[in-house]
Every structure is written in structure tokens, then in C-alpha cells.
């Protein structure tokens, strides 16, 4: 789910711990709902042997709970689809047996099942397909985190309290009768001593019940606080901007003189929070330790996709390109050594600055300033990037239809160069910043560790599996590399209600 930062191969290797190295490559890929803002579900597109598959994992809000697994297999002759969730570091012998998926009536390519997620952490969901073409397996990275605490419905609480009072009253009645009338012979009237004994036993029983209920209440409050403390909370960070005086030899620009001007953006993770959480170092994702996006709040009119250089394990800096002044959302994507991926959210205000020649901190850094279009987006050389699904219905919960094609001025398809190991990257942000996601053609899955070397041309046609989680106005930025330069296009879309989650 991210992009670039300068990092030597030796640094990358040193940053990956022995534990990360010994786990399978499948488990080394990990995606968490926390790595999206307002978009908790995981998406994957790839192959299970000869079968093209698209897998969607609907994340539960609490844990333990069941996650819904939806598998679309487009190959023919599929007889059986199974899935199991293997936790981080677990071997195959300790994994639960696979569960069978059921075919969805009316759609021969769609299968679904539910898997129990018993604890928080990183998982690999293993999807296995059997059919006429043989067998195949796809591994879908997924990390489960609790996103909230469920509360009881007030009506249900009152009803249960009333039932509890009734049961306690009945229990005390039975206890009193057992200590009183039940000790007498048939027809014998209870005396004062029998009634006093029954009252003493009832009061004693009531005291014991009160102690049990109070102890249960204390136990529940302790458990509830512990669970609430484990609910995911984004890591706190601070974003600041400063002038880089080294660009002009430490001199202050004199009135009437134009001096070199460079601004540095610093992203610093709060060391107090890091210490409290037993900070786990970061590892590269698509070859970068941190992927940072600045999005202008007012109209989403500017995007900066940066890959800051690590100053230390908690501090990163990047040369800031010229951007219009105003307030910006800041989304920072990172992956920890234990496979936990998260998006840290902050904001920053940029003041007026003179236009300047920008020297990126990383060759994969890119910016886009301008408005979005419906489709197509045109570039200076006459080529166009078309959103093939732009004119379709866009509803919350439905397939986003993010399929794009790059063509030259005559309409012929063009190829692209690998951009951080992928044909393209996409960033989707809702107008209020309440939804953010960084997508790849294989879905929301990051690529942890040393990125595979990919060379040569790639087809300029790519699709990003995803679904808009909420209604509203969105902007979709698509970025790819061609002729050695990163190019960006922006598309606007209005998402309505009516989709099925």
C-alpha cells in the first residue's frame, strides 16, 4: 500500500529481523484494517494456481468475531473452495483445518464463508481452489485489530436486569423455603424459630449473591478496560515544516534578492507513545520505510506523494515540493517488523512560499496540483488515461470499478514502466478526509521486505480491486511511470447509497 524512500540494500537487510526472515513469504505480507482510514476491509487480486481470484475480507469490528471471506473465481470447472486463517509465526501443523466455502446462489463464480478470528494480530488467509484445471492456493495477507467496543442496547439491558431481579427473588424464595417449611413434617405449622431461621438463611443467601454479583461486576470491568485499551489507536506523530538554510549556505535571503529556497517536512513519531507501546521498528514496504501523502483539504486540489528519508527510527524528513498554501491532510503509511501495518493521520498548514526548483528526496516522489476530471485525463504528449468505469453506478459497498487504460493520441494502448514494483498506484480520499486508501493492482496488500526487481514494459491497463465504504464525493489519483517520469491523473466521483456490504 505505499511508495518510495532512499534505502540501500544493506540497510533493508539489516532492518529485517531474524523472526521476519524465517517466516514464510506469505506471512511476511500483512495488511491491517488500521492501514486504511474509514475503509477497514482487505482486498486481494491474484491467482490460485491456474485460477484468477479476487478475495475480499470483511473485517469484524470486535475480536473475537467472524470475518466474512468472499472469493470470486473466474476460472471454469471449480468444484471446491476452502479457506483458513493462519496466525503470524504459526506453522501449518498448528493452523486450524480449512473451512469449505459455499457457492453464492445465482453466481457460479462467487463463493463465501466465515472464519473465526480469535485474537488480534497478523494473519495469512489461505484460499485453496480445486477444479478441472487442478489445484491452486492464494495467500491473502490480513491483520485483525479491534476497532471499537460494542455497547448493549438499552432496552435489552433493562429486560435482562428485570429477568435477573426475578431470578434472584426466586432463588431467595427457594433458599428460604428450603431452610424453613421444607424442614417440617407434612401439615406442621412453622413456628417463630423456623421463620427466624428461614430469614437468616435468606439474608445469608442474599449476601452471598451480592458478593458474587459484585465480584462478577469487578471482573467484567477489568476485562472491559483491558479490551478497550487494546482497541486500535493510531500512533501519534508530529508534522512540521522548516526552511532548509543549507540550500543558501546558512544565509538569510536579503530584501530584493532571490535566493535558493527549500522547505523540509519532518514527520516525527511521538517517542512517549512509542515507548509505551514497546515500539516495533519499521521494515520496507515496496522498498520504502515510510510513504507519506499530503492532500489539500480545500477541494482536494493538490497531492504530494513523498518518501521521507529516515533520520532515526522515529524521525523522517523529505524535501517539500512547491504546493499551494493552505491546510493539508497528512497520511503516513508504515509497516512494522511484526507485520502490523498502519496509517498515521495528521495535518499541517503550509504558508506561502516562492516557486522553486524541487530536488526530491526520493526518485519516486511525485506531486499533482489541479482539479479532478470525470474521464479521460490528458497529458502534455497527447496521451490519455481513461477511467473505463467512470460512467457506471458508484454506490457505497459496491465494486468501485477502478479500471484504467493508458492510450496515445491516436487511441492505441501504451505501456508503462514499473513504479515501485507495480504497474500503477492509486490513492483515494473522500472530500472530508474521512476515507483514505492507497491501492495497487493486486489490492490493498503491501509488499514487505526487499522488493522484487521488475524491469521492462508493463501493460498500461490496470485495475484496483476495492469498494467505496461510504457515500460522498471522492477524488481518485492514479500514478504510473512512463519515459522515466512519474505521471499523475486525478478523477472525481460521487458515491451514492444503495450498495450491499
Secondary structure, 3 states (H helix, E strand, C coil): CCCCCCCCHHHHHHHCCHHHHHCCHHHHCCCEHHHCECCCCEEEEEEECCEEEEEEEECCCCCCEEEEEEEEECCCCEEEEEEEEEECCCCHHHCCCCEECEECCCCCCEEEEEEEECCCEEEEEEEEEEECCEEEEEEEEEEECCCCCCCCCHHHHHHHHHHHHHHHHHHHHHHHHHHCHHHCCCCCCCCHHHHHHHHHHHHHHHHHHHHHHHHHHHHHHHHHHHHHHHCCCCCCEEEEEEECHHHHCCCCCCCCCCCCCCEEEEEEECHHHHHHCCCCCEECECCECCEEEEEECCCCCEEEEECCEECCCCEEEEEECCCCCEEEEEEEEEEECCCCEEEEEEEEEECCCCCCCCCCCCCCCEEEECCCECCCEECCCCCEEEECCCCCCCECCCECCEEEEEECCCCCECEEECECCECCEEEEEECCCCCEEEEECCECCCCECCCCCCCCEEECEEEECCECCCCEEEEEEEEEEECCEEEEEEEEEEEECCCCC
